[in-house]
Amino acid sequence: MDLLQGVKESIWQKDDEQGDIPLSGDSDSVNLEKLLTIMKKLNLSDANEEQLRETLIQKSKMGMLGGFMPDALKKFENHEAIRDEQSEFLNMLYLALLVSLIFMVLGNNLIFCIYIYIYIYIYIYIYIYIYIYIYIYIYDNIILNLVYFKLYTTL
């Protein structure tokens, strides 16, 4: 429901300003009419919610939704990125645990195993930190600057 709310707040408002969608009637029928109009514009008349979400994200990245992404789509995209990062981090952590257990079984030395496990854990932590730093501070700033520039030039 957050997705539809975000679409309503950003895209529908722009369509209302352009006069593409009538504002008369009760809110449920107007919202349904707006949703159907937007789905027709995006050629998504028979798409389910997941397809609708993915298509809206792709079209907003290409600048086909007025040059900005609805907040609900940003939240969804960020949650997907965080979920991917968490799963990647957990997989690497499990790999470090597996490697340390193999060393423990082969070497029969618990101290060495703990040392290897901590070393791999710190290496993974630094890798994830650098990746998140690059993503947040470089990639996001470039995208935000482009979005702000597009919004500034359209105003």
C-alpha positions in Angstrom: 0.0 0.0 0.0 3.0 2.3 0.6 3.8 1.9 -3.1 0.4 3.1 -4.3 0.5 6.0 -1.7 3.9 7.1 -3.1 2.7 6.9 -6.6 -0.4 8.9 -5.7 1.6 11.6 -4.0 4.2 12.1 -6.7 2.9 11.0 -10.1 -0.8 11.7 -9.6 -0.2 15.1 -8.3 1.8 16.0 -11.4 -1.0 14.6 -13.6 -3.6 16.6 -11.6 -1.6 19.8 -12.2 -1.5 19.0 -16.0 -5.2 18.3 -15.9 -4.9 14.8 -17.3 -7.0 13.2 -14.5 -10.3 14.6 -13.2 -10.5 15.5 -9.5 -14.2 15.0 -9.1 -16.0 12.2 -7.2 -15.2 10.5 -3.9 -11.6 9.6 -3.0 -11.8 5.9 -3.7 -13.3 6.2 -7.1 -10.8 9.0 -8.0 -7.9 7.0 -6.7 -9.0 3.9 -8.7 -9.5 6.1 -11.8 -6.1 7.6 -11.3 -4.4 4.2 -10.8 -6.1 2.9 -14.0 -5.0 6.0 -16.0 -1.4 5.7 -14.8 -1.4 1.9 -15.5 -2.7 2.6 -19.1 0.0 5.3 -19.6 2.7 2.8 -18.5 1.1 -0.1 -20.4 0.5 -2.1 -17.2 -3.2 -2.9 -17.4 -2.8 -6.6 -16.3 0.4 -6.4 -14.1 0.5 -7.6 -10.6 1.9 -5.5 -7.7 5.4 -6.9 -8.0 5.5 -6.2 -11.8 4.0 -2.8 -11.2 6.7 -1.9 -8.6 9.6 -3.1 -10.7 8.3 -1.3 -13.8 7.8 1.9 -11.9 11.3 1.7 -10.5 12.8 1.1 -14.0 10.8 3.9 -15.6 11.7 6.3 -12.8 15.3 5.5 -13.2 15.0 6.2 -16.9 13.3 9.6 -16.1 10.0 8.6 -17.5 8.0 9.5 -14.4 8.7 13.2 -14.5 12.3 13.0 -13.5 11.9 11.9 -9.9 11.2 8.7 -8.0 8.2 8.4 -5.7 9.2 8.1 -2.0 7.6 4.6 -1.7 9.7 3.4 -4.6 12.9 4.8 -3.0 12.0 3.0 0.3 11.4 -0.2 -1.6 14.7 0.1 -3.6 16.6 0.9 -0.4 15.1 -2.0 1.4 16.1 -4.3 -1.5 19.7 -3.0 -1.5 19.9 -3.3 2.3 18.5 -6.9 2.1 21.0 -7.8 -0.6 23.8 -6.3 1.5 22.7 -8.2 4.6 22.4 -11.5 2.8 25.8 -11.0 1.2 27.3 -10.1 4.6 25.7 -13.1 6.2 27.0 -15.4 3.5 30.5 -14.1 3.9 30.2 -14.5 7.6 29.1 -18.1 7.3 32.0 -18.7 4.9 34.4 -17.3 7.5 32.8 -19.5 10.2 33.1 -22.5 7.8 36.8 -21.7 7.1 37.5 -21.3 10.8 35.8 -24.6 11.6 37.8 -26.4 8.9 41.0 -25.0 10.4 39.8 -26.1 13.8 39.2 -29.7 12.6 42.3 -29.9 10.6 44.7 -28.1 12.9 42.9 -29.1 16.2 43.9 -25.6 17.5 41.0 -23.5 18.8 43.1 -20.3 19.3 44.3 -20.4 15.7 40.7 -21.0 14.6 39.4 -18.0 16.6 42.3 -15.9 15.1 41.4 -16.8 11.5 37.7 -16.2 12.2 38.3 -12.7 13.7 40.7 -11.9 10.8 38.1 -12.9 8.2 35.3 -11.1 10.1 37.3 -7.9 10.2 38.2 -8.2 6.5 34.5 -8.7 5.6 33.5 -5.8 7.8 36.0 -3.4 6.2 35.0 -4.6 2.7 31.3 -4.0 3.5 32.1 -0.6 5.1 34.1 0.6 2.0 31.3 -0.7 -0.3 28.6 1.1 1.6 30.8 4.3 1.8 31.3 4.2 -2.0 27.6 3.5 -2.6 26.2 6.1 -0.2 28.6 9.0 -0.5 29.6 8.7 -4.2 26.9 7.0 -6.1 23.9 8.5 -4.3 25.4 12.0 -4.4 25.9 11.8 -8.1 22.3 10.5 -8.6 20.9 13.2 -6.2 22.8 15.9 -8.0 21.4 14.8 -11.3 17.9 14.6 -9.9 18.2 18.1 -8.4 19.6 19.5 -11.6 16.8 17.9 -13.6 14.2 19.3 -11.2 15.9 22.7 -11.2 16.0 22.9 -15.0 12.3 21.9 -15.3 11.2 24.6 -12.9 
